[in-house]
Structures are given as C-alpha cells and as structure tokens.
Amino acid sequence: MDKVFRERSITDEGFEGLYPNPLLVEIVSGGMAPQGRALSLHCGTGSDSLYLAQEGYAVAAAGFSPEDVEQVSRMAEEARAKVIAFTVEPTQLPFHEGEFDFIADTGCIHKMDESKRGAWLRELHRTLRRGGRLFTVLPSLKDNPQGVTRSSIEGMFHPPFEIVQVVDAPVMDKSGKRGHLYYYSILLEKV
C-alpha cells in the first residue's frame, strides 16, 4: 500500500477505492490552503486525511466515533502517512490554540445540531492560527430543504471568520454523473 500511496496520486488512482472530496482537492491543488499542520474533521474513511498527508501536510484526523478513528489509523499506518487520528467531542477539541494552518471539514458542520454549532465554530476558530484557513462544504437550499443560502453562510461564519470564497458546486462522482446534490464550497480565514 505504501507503494500505491507514494507513487500514484490518491486523486487519480484512489487508495483502496477511496477518493478525497473533489471540492477539497480543488482548494488544495489551487494553492488556496496554507501548508503546514492540517486538521481533517469527521475523518470517516480517511481519504481526505490521506490526501492531505500526500500533499505534504502533517495531519490530525478527528472523528466523533472510535470506528472512524480506527479505520483512518489503519489506513494511515498502511500508507505510512503522517496522520494521527483522534476521537473528539465537537465542542471541546483537544488541540492547542493556533495549532493548525488549515482545517478541512467535509462532513461535520451541516450534520451538527444547531445548538452545538456555535461552540463548534468557536473551537475551530481557537485551534486555527491567525491567517489560517478553514474549508467546509454545505448543501445548497436548491436541492436540500435543510440546505443553506449565500446569505445564511455569511450569518453563520462572519464573524469570527472572514469569507474568502463561496462557490456553488455540484459534486460529481468519478464517472462524471451527478452523484450528490449541489453544495457550497466555502473557504474562510482567521484574521
């Protein structure tokens, strides 16, 4: 597995059939994510965490369940990737203030209960260094009754974050078919 991970791009070949979130790949490959230490949230299958490690980040992968953490730990060990996985409580992250240069959240914020969302965002802001960036995706109201609009994104994140970019992006599967609903790709910065 180390050979697959090191010699071929996870975005082209996948890793055990897993691919990173294509919207995350756009942000990182476009040079919009600062290099250094990254926090990959809701680590799930581990593909986003492995992708970030492949791109040179030292990655902390955080999941809400031990099962998520076990899977990403196993994948990282097999790939010999710089990824350390943690089971976390969303409103009390076990990381230092300003510890991360980049945070990638491709599945937490929109699934989080609104009563915890404010505390979650404060924790993300606390653990991100000044000038660091937070990337997230949220479903669009176009296709999802629980989705968001551009104006609700502004209200959700600003302040404490500055909005760098909001892109309305349909997510396609690897065959080019529309695999999911429309999402907003959101890039924020701690100023």
ABEGO torsion letter per residue (X at the ends): XAAAAAABBAAAAEBGGBBBBAAAAAAAAAGABBBEBBBBBGAEAGAAAAAAAAAGBBBBBBBABAAAAAAAAAAAAAAGBBBBBBBBBAABBABBBGABABBBBAAAAAABBAAAAAAAAAAAAAABBBGBBBBBBBBBAAABAABBBAAAAAAAAOOABBBABBBBBBBBBAAGBBABBBBBBBBBBBX
